């Protein structure tokens, strides 16, 4: 039997750390459609790490005053 690692699901706090911004900014980006659509599990929102990486690669950082550098190992410590 082959074991396939699930795609890590990230909280707003995790995503904020990934983009080096506040949780409030992540909530605003979600509301404004600037992030990939999250999964809603109960009352909580979760993002797939791969969706965020794809979003970052696909979108230029227009209008930002500082460069956002995501961590390479996001979700690596999750099972």
Secondary structure, DSSP 8 states (H G I E B T S, - for coil): --------EE-HHHHHHHHTS-HHHHHHHHHHT-S---EEETTEEEEEHHHHHHHHHHS--TT-SS-----TTTTTT--
